[in-house]
């Protein structure tokens, strides 16, 4: 069975590591994990290859998660790739905005590995 | 006339007596979930000021304008980073400010999500970290300050919300 290729987008390298560790702690058998520090880097990564799952922060310098999502949904390479927002945002407005653009869900920081698993597992199941 | 600004001023949220316990709760939750660390409450006196050589700050703008900051010693910041990353042994020094910045960001986000009128009307900035031996934090905010001091592995961590009036 193909192991999912995952893109983690967050301006904090610590948070990118924690997200990856949480995915693994949740028992998800990941393939390659690629990191990006903002939306610009993430778009470049997507243009370089297809991902099975994207986890993205919202509040980032350079290009934020909302603008990244807007541009992502126009890319052929991203068709069918589920995006989950991982954010400190308590603002429903921004989360709803992300969902309306095409995000499949969101996880609020702080999070537990179980919360990550709950959101991400169904999206990876669909892929199988 | 700026309708967006007018709307924010009309919806301006002011601190009340519930904010300090809510801030403390927000801090403890973040440490519990992200570090599996149980913080203790440290009673502070009016004369005490926050101390430490590492400070992370996040700006708040919208219905509440101000700065949320977390201040501690560099040893405490290193320990926080280590526990966040699940590291055994020394932490990469470049990851220490990043970790404290993320903690501050999560505390600010968690705190504002507890206050109904803040959740949707207050934005957080990208965090900033200051490090050094000899500096004093002077907030130009002319409003209230809510200060919480918590104990982490027998060391104090100061969390301050400085509100612009």
Interface residues (C-beta under 8 A of the other chain):
Chain A: X11 X12 X13 X14 X15 X17 X18 X21 X59 X60 X61 X87 X88 X89 X90 X91 X92 X93 X108 X109 X110 X111 X112
Chain B: X29 X30 X33 X34 X81 X84 X85 X86 X95 X98 X99 X101 X102 X105 X106 X108 X109 X110 X112 X113 X118 X119 X120 X121 X122 X123 X124 X126
